[in-house]
Amino acid sequence: GESVGLHLPTLSVQEGDNSIINCAYSNSASDYFIWYKQESGKGPQFIIDIRSNMDKRQGQRVTVLLNKTVKHLSLQIAATQPGDSAVYFCADYSQGAQKLVFGQGTRLTINP
Amino acid sequence: KAGVTQTPRYLIKTRGQQVTLSCSPISGHRSVSWYQQTPGQGLQFLFEYFSETQRNKGNFPGRFSGRQFSNSRSEMNVSTLELGDSALYLCASRLGTSQETQYFGPGTRLLVL
């Protein structure tokens, strides 16, 4: 069956460093991918998305990379700040299934 | 533009009771999806409604049901509550079924005792 998973459940980085959060997916029919950030007590917040016909997309301090050959997705956060501390989820979407499938999430902790 | 709103934010029920949760989507959004989030299972899709019709359904028992009103507001109902139903229930809206990006509300935290 389809599944979206994360390589690491937790990630701890120093403030100011870059963070890289990884995600593997198995559904080759997925054509759209989203990264969400969830802070404690809040719902997931949209960060950035990428379509399957793209390899890279940049936002403000964030970059998403997609490697369709190995079915791998990553989220890069530049110059991480204390406010970046949260759980990050990747999700994939296929037009066939018409629903988002979420990974388990990675907890990002920023050390001062 | 206001975001997705959910009521109530917190709820405590006992086993066997039923509960109704409410979601108001972003203005103009016609699709509403519901998810259950637990520490063990993560985010799991419950169902999606568009134009008052259920378009998609996850792998949950029939105790979980929902509906959507003409103003796109949605309700979710869980009957005969079980301890395992304790979770954060999240609602997400999107413009329509051809738009993939969903925007989430803050969730309703349900505790079943």
Contacts between the chains, C-beta under 8 A, distances in Angstrom:
chain1	res1	chain2	res2	distance
A	32	B	100	4.5
A	34	B	100	7.4
A	34	B	101	6.6
A	34	B	102	8.0
A	36	B	104	7.5
A	41	B	106	7.6
A	42	B	106	5.7
A	42	B	107	7.7
A	43	B	4	7.5
A	43	B	90	5.4
A	43	B	92	7.9
A	43	B	104	3.7
A	43	B	105	5.2
A	43	B	106	4.9
A	43	B	107	5.0
A	44	B	43	7.5
A	44	B	90	7.2
A	44	B	104	4.7
A	45	B	104	7.2
A	46	B	101	6.3
A	46	B	102	7.9
A	46	B	103	6.1
A	46	B	104	8.0
A	49	B	100	7.4
A	49	B	101	6.1
A	89	B	43	6.7
A	91	B	43	7.9
A	93	B	100	4.8
A	97	B	56	7.9
A	98	B	48	7.4
A	98	B	55	6.9
A	98	B	56	5.3
A	98	B	97	6.5
A	99	B	33	7.3
A	99	B	45	5.0
A	99	B	48	6.7
A	99	B	56	5.4
A	99	B	58	7.4
A	100	B	33	7.7
A	100	B	45	6.8
A	100	B	100	7.9
A	100	B	102	6.3
A	101	B	45	7.4
A	102	B	35	8.0
A	102	B	42	5.9
A	102	B	43	4.0
A	102	B	44	7.9
A	103	B	42	7.3
A	104	B	42	4.8
A	105	B	42	6.5
A	105	B	43	8.0
